[in-house]
Amino acid sequence: MRAYLEHLPVSDTASWSLRDRRLDDAIPFQWHHHPEYELTLTLNSRGQRFVGDHVGTYGHADLVLIGPNLPHTWASRAKLLADAPHVALVFWFRGAWIAGMTDGTVELRPVRDLLERAQAGLAFAPETGLALMADFQDMFGLPPLQRLHGLLSILMRLAGDATARPLSRAVPQVVQGGRSRLDRVLAHLHRHYAEPLRMAELAGIAALSVSGLHRMFVRHTQTSITRYVAGLRIGEACSRLSTTMQPIGL
């Protein structure tokens, strides 16, 4: 695992990007951010979702809209259908590009308002994801102009969706200094979150004092290490409750 600034592909025939991502084994934890908005529909998968300082569980038809430069990732725990892959249908688009349409078009004002609310991430009800699943899937077979129309249509429907709820409590500022240190700490936490938390060990991994480690972690994630690990443990417990008969302990 490595957190990183993701550089998305640029097409010569379209103003935005999309990807049909299919993974047989798992959706790995890859803490990353990018300057584009991201709209992701996740299918046949259960696990934990991380957006800014939000840590929660997700399931089939998880639909999330993420604002620019907001760190995020998913980490799967199980599939609904064992013989089918985890699926993530992802759309990316630049804020300046979409603003060029919404700012000068009264009819698209709801989309502009939706994107403002998405700065800290928005999650929609699974019912909304299921209702839009066919629209997402159809996008990959359309020519560029029809794809553009389809994207705007989906965003308009989401703009009027009453189930949208904010995820992160704050929009973190992108701070590049110290990223590799944070990467090492996050990697360790995600491997060992079920074990007792040892601050001195984490500080050694980051090559910082314990107080320096705390300051760095809060600066990048907008939450404390203790609360972050508690979120990981709660997410794992919820995942077990929904997918297995295993006993849980926090």
N, C-alpha and C positions, 0 to 999 in steps of 0.2 A: 504494500500500500504506500502511496505517496500523494500528498496533497499538491495541487499544482494549478497554475493558470492555464486553462484549456484554450487552445487555438482551434477554432472551428473551421471546417472547409468552406471555401467560397466558390460559388458556381458562376459560370459565365452566362447562364441562361435564366437565373432566378435571383431575386433580391433577398432571399432567406433560405434556410437550410432545414432539412428533415432527415431523420434516420429511423430505420426499422431495426432495432437492436434485439438479437435473440441469443440467449446464453443457456446452454444446457445444464451447467453445473450450478452456477450461482451468480447473482449480481454482487460484485465485490464492493467493499467500502473503498471509495476513491474520493476523498475530500477535495473539492475543486471549485473554481469560480470562473466566470467569463463575463465580458461586457454585454453580452446579448441577453435578452429575455429568453426564458426556456419554458415551454409547455410540454409536460410529460404525462403520458397515459401508460401505466404499468399494469400488465395483465399476467395471469397465471403465476402470481408471486405473492409471498407474504414475508414480512420482515420489519426492519426498522428504517425510518426516514429521518434524515438530518438536514435541517434548513436553518442557517444562521444559528441561533441559540435554541432552536426547537429540536427536541428529540421525541419521536413518537413512532407508533406502529402503522403499517400500511397493509393493505390486502388487495385482492383482485379489483381491477378497475379504479386504481388509485390515480386521481387526476390532480396535478399541481401546476401552478403558474409561479415562476420564480423570477424576481427582478434582477437587473444587471449587477454583477459583481457580488452577489449574495452567495457565500459558500454553501455547498449542499452535496448530498450523496444519498444513495439508497444502499442497504445491505440486506440481502435476502436471507431468510431462515428456512423456507420451505416453498414447494410448488403445490398448486391445487391438483394438477394432473401430472403425475410423475413422469409420463412418457412424452410430455411436451415441454418446450423451453420456457424460461422466463422471458417475457417480452416487454420492451420499453419502446413506445412510439413517441419520438421526440421531435419537437419543432423549435427552431432557434430563429430569432429576428432581432435586429438592432433597434434601439429606442429611437434614434434619430430618423431612421427610415419610416417606422410606423407613425412617428409624430408628424412627418411630412404629409401624411394622409389624414390623420385624425384632427390635427390642429386647424386645418382649413375646411373641414367637412362636418357640418352640423350633425348629419346623420350618424357619424362615427364618434360623436362625443361620448357615448357610453363606453366605447372601447378605451378612449383616453382615460376616463375615470377608473376603469378596471385596471389599467396598467399602473396608475398612480397607487392604487391599493395593493398592487402586487410587489411593491418595492421590498417588502419584508416577507414575501411569499404568501400564496393563497392556496388552500386545499379545498376541493369540492367534494360533495358527497359521492359515494360509489355509484349511486343511481344516476348521477350526472355523467360519470365516466362510462357507464354501460349504455346510456342513451346516445353518447357521442362516439362509441367504439367503431361503428360502421363508417362514420364520417372520417375518423382518423385513418382507418385501414384503406379506405378508398383513395385518400390523398396520394398514396404512393404509385397509383396507376394513372394519374392525371397529368396532362401537359402543364407547363408552368403557369399560363394565364388562369386556367381553371383551378390550379392549386392556390393561387393568390386569392381567388374568389372564395375558395373553401376555407382558407385560413381566416379571412375576415368574417365569414359566416359563423365559424366556430367561436371566434372571439366575441362577436355580438351576442351569441347565445349565452356565453359565460358571463358577459356583462350584466345580463338580466337574471342570473342564477342566484337565488336567495340562500343557497347552502354554503356559499364561499365563506371561509373563515381564515383569519390571519394566522400565520405560523410563528415567525420569529418576532420577539418583542422589540427588536431594534434592527436597524440596517447597519451591519458592521462596515466600517471603513476598510478599504483594501490597503493593508500595510505590508509591504514586501519584505522589510527587514525582519530577520528572525524566522522566516518561513521554514527553512530546513530544520531548525530546532523544534519548531512546533510539529513538523511532520513526524519527527522521531518520537515525540511525546504521544501524539495521537496514535501512531502505529502501536506503541507499547500498550496504551490504554485499551485499544480494541482487541488486543491479544489476551490481555490479563485483567479485564474489568471485573471478572468474578472473584478475583483474589483480593486480599487486603490491600488498601491503598497505601503506598510507601512514598511519601513526598521526597525524602532524601534520594531515593533511587531515581525518581523522575527528574529531579534536579540534576543528578549526575548524567542522565541521558541527554539532557538539554545543555549541559556544560554551563549551568547557571546556579546561583544560590537559590534556596527555597523561595525567598521573597521575590527574586528576579523571575523565577519560574511562574509564580502566581501573577505577576504583573504582565508578563508576556502572554500567558494563556488568556487572561481576561481581555487584553487589548485585541487579540485576534478573534476570539470566539464570543465575547460579550457575556461570558458566564464563568463561574469558578470551576476548578478541577473537580471538586467534590460534587457539585450539582451535575456536572457533565457525566461523571461516572454513575451517579444515581440514575440519570436518565437512561444510560445504557443498560443498567441492571433491570430497571422497570420495563424497558422495551423488550428485553429478553424474556422476562417473566410473562408479559402479555402475549408474546409470540408462542411461548410454550402452552399457555392456557388455551389458545385458539387452535393449536395444531397437534398437541400431544397430550398424553395422560401423565407426563412426568411431574413430580412434585417440584415446587418452586420455593426459593428462599432468598430473601433480600437481606 
